[in-house]
């Protein structure tokens, strides 16, 4: 459903089904933190789809920004030390 302001509202259960890997508890957490708007109509909760997408994107980008600590052992994949690359990525 799209409201007069152009915001698309979907049922919370449908939003969880649309995004692979999204759990209902994560969506509820975003609602409690104020990242996603929610309206209750009867017994159903409706969420703003744009808010869900932006919260998911912010979570994905935050996961990419995590860096290893200095004391961590270097990560070796196929004989390549990736730790130096991770440190370079973190400094950008």
N, C-alpha and C positions, 0 to 999 in steps of 0.2 A: 504494500500500500504506500502510495506517495501522498504526503500531506500538501496543503496549499503552498507551503514554503519551499517545496521541492525536495524534502528529506524523505528518503525511502525507509520505511519501518517494516521490519520482518519479525516474525515470532522468534523468540529466543531459541526454541528447539530447531527451527529452520536454519537460523544463523549457525548453530553448531554443526548442522549437516552440510552447510555450504562450504565451510572451511575445513579442509582435512587437518587433523591433528588438534583441533580446538576442542577443549572439553567444556562442559557446562560449568564446572567449578571455576575455570579460568575466566569465562564470560561473566559469571557472578562476581568474581573478584574485581574485574574492570568496572562493573557497575557500582560496586561499593566504593571504589576509589574515585569515582567521578569521571572516568575516562570514556565511558559509554553511557549515553542517555537511555533511560528505560521508562516506559509507561505501562501500567497494568490496566488491562481491560477485562473485567470479570476475573476469571482465574488464570488468564494467560498474560505473559509478559512479552511486550514488544520492545525491540531495541533498534536504535538508529544504525542502519547498515554502514553508513560512511564512518561512524565512530568505531564500529567493530573493525573495519579494514585499517583505519589509522592506528588503532591500538595494536593490532597484529603486526603491522609494519614496524611500529616503534619497538615492539618486542623482538622482532627479527633483527633489526639493526643493532639493538643493544647486545644481543648474543654475539654478533660479529665483532663488537668493540672490546669484548673481554680479552684481557692479555694475561700471559703467564707471569707469575711472580719471579723475582730474580733468583730465588733459591730453588725453583722447580728444575727438575731434570729436563734436558733437552728432548724434544720430541723428534723421533727418527722414523721417517716413512720411506721405504724403499731405498735406504742408504743415504737419504738426504736430510740434513739437519734443518728443520723448519723453525727452530727457535729464533734464529737471527732474523728471519723474515717476519715472524710475529712481533718481535720487538720493533722492527722498522715500521710495521703497520700501525702499532700503537702510538708511535711518535708523530704520526701524520695528523 
